[in-house]
Amino acid sequence: MIGTTPETQKFVVTWDAVSLYINKRNKVTFQVVLYSNGDIRFRYPSVSRNKANGSSATIGVQEANDHFDQYSYNTTSIDFTKDILYTSNLPTIWTSKSSCVINDPINLTTNPKRIPGATIRYAVEIRNTGGGSSSSATALDTISSVFNTATTPKVATGACSCATGGGADSGSVSGADVTINFGSVAAGSFTNPTKECGYFEAIIK
């Protein structure tokens, strides 16, 4: 497994000089990369004494007998200078949460501290790294009993900026439960994820 965060993790499988089933003397080298967002990449070396030529191979992906895609079958027309990438058309949603103190009864907004009466702003960021959009994304959070009731959540496009906040009302509060309605989240990618941020505030008792 490679990658330090869930959205960048991938599982790499390498066949290094593996013997063919029919002719054990012939060996091939190739690689498959399985990404956490559902993408699948095939890699065939362009320079290798064990380079696979595709002349006796089927390349593609299959989920069921009636759901598959065949890239090639017994053909030598593979371009070994390029990878073969199957991209998922499903949304892949990740979330993260941060908080900051924006006010307290003593210091007000100048370097406020987490003391009774302080206002804490929470920022819940949602990221879509998948090739498909999400039509209705929501996040549910529960505030601690040390807080008073939270404010109505707001949602803004782009990455979170806890100190700034902002956005339009989009969600609800029921007791300690805070529901953030992000609505439709457009498709993104690993290198350019679509980001939205939900903000809500609560005061320490």
N, C-alpha and C positions, 0 to 999 in steps of 0.2 A: 504494500500500500504506500503510495506517494502522496504528499500533500499535508499541510499543517492545519487546514481548516476544512470543515465538511464540504463546502462548496467547491474547493479546489482539489479534493482527494480523487485519486484514480488508482485503479488496480491494473498492473501491467503484467502480462503473461508473455514470455519469450520462449520460442522454440529454437534452440541453438544447435545446428547441425544434427537435426533429427532425421533418422532413416525413413525412407518411404516404405509404405506397406508392401508394395509389390516388389520393388527392387531395393534391397537393404543397402546396397553399395552407394546408392544415390542419397544424398543428405540435403536438407533444406533448412534455411533459417528465416524466421519471420516473427512478427509480434502483433499482439492484440492489446488495445488499451480500453478498459471499461471505465467510463467516467460516472461520477455520482449523479449527474443529471440525466443519465440514460444514453448519452452519446457513445458510439462504438467506433474505434479507429483501427484499421488494419495497416500495418507497416511492413513493406517488403524491401530489403536492402537493394540499392541500385548497384553497389559494388561488393561482391562477395563470391568466394569460390563455391559457396553453398546457396547461391541465389535461386529462389524458386522461380520457375518460368510460367507457371499456370497451365501448362499443356495437359496436365492430368489432374486438375483441381477444380473444385467448385467454391467460389467465393461469394459470400452474402450473409444475410441474417435471416433467422426463421423463428417465429414464436409459436406457430401451429401449422398444421398441414395446409390450411387455406389462408395463412397470413405470413408472407415471407417476401424477401426481395433478393433476387439473384443478380449479383454484379457481373459474374463471368462463369463460364463452364468450359473447361478443356480448351482454353484459348491462351495464346502467347501475346495478346495485345495489351497487357497490363503496362501502364506507365510507371516504371519503378522509381522515377524521380518525384512522384507524388503519393501521398497517403490516400487511403480510401476511408472517408469519414461518413458515417451514418449519424445524422443529427436528430435528436428527439424533438418531436413537435408538442411535447407536453410541458406545462409550467413546472418549474422547480423552485419552490419557495423556501427561503431561509429567513429567520428572524433573529434579532439581537436587541437587548435592552440596556439602556444606560440611564443615569440620573445625575442631576446637579441641583445644588441649592441656589435659588434665585432671590431669596429674601429671608431676613429673620428680624425679630422685633428689636434687636439691639443694634446690629450693624446695617440694617436695611439691605440695600443691594451692593454695598461695598464689602467684598470678601465675606459674604454671609456664611454662617455656620449651621450645622445640623443640631439645632437646639429646639426646645418646645416653642411652638408658634412659627417655626420656619416653614417656608413654602418649598416643597421639593417638586421639581419638574422631571417627569419620566419621558424618555424618548424610546419608542419601539420602532425599530427600522425593519422594513420588509424588503427583501431582494429577490428578484426573479432571474435566475441564471438559465432557465430552460428556454427552448425554442418555441414555446407556445404561451399564449396569454392566459391569465387567470381571470375569470369573469366575475368572481365574487370572493375576495379575500378578506378574512376577518381575523382578529387576534383577541384573545381573552386573557386578561390579567386580573389578579386578585391582590388588593392592597393589604398591607399589614394592619393589625389592630391598633398599632401606635399612631395611625393617621386618622384624621377626620375623613368624611366622604370626599371622594375625588371629584374633580371638575369634569365636564363633558369633554371627551376626547376631540382633538382637532387633527386633521390629516393634511400634510403638505407633500408635494412632489419633491423628489431629490433626496439626498442623504440627510441624516439627522444632524441638527445643530442644537444641542440641548440648551445652550445659553440663550439662543435666539428664539426658538419655538416658532409658533405661527401656524397658519393653515386655517381651514374652515371646519366648523363642527361636523363630525362624522362618527357617531357612535352613541353609546349610552352607558349609564351607571346604574347598577342595581345593588344597593348595599355595598359590600366590599368588592363586587365584581365589576370590572371595567371592560366593555366591549368596544373595540376599535374597528370601524368599517372602512377598509381600504378600497373597496369596490373593485373595479377592473384594474389589473396590473399587466401592462404590456410585456411582451416577450423580451428576453434579454439574452445574455451569454455570459460565459465565465469571465471574459475580458471586459465586458461592458454590461454589467447587470442593470436591470431596471430597479430603481430605488424609490421608495416612498417612506414617509415617517409619520407616526402617530404620536401625539403629545397629550399628556394629561398631568394635572397638578394635584397635590394633596398637602395638607398642613399637619405637621406633627402636633399631637395633643400636648 
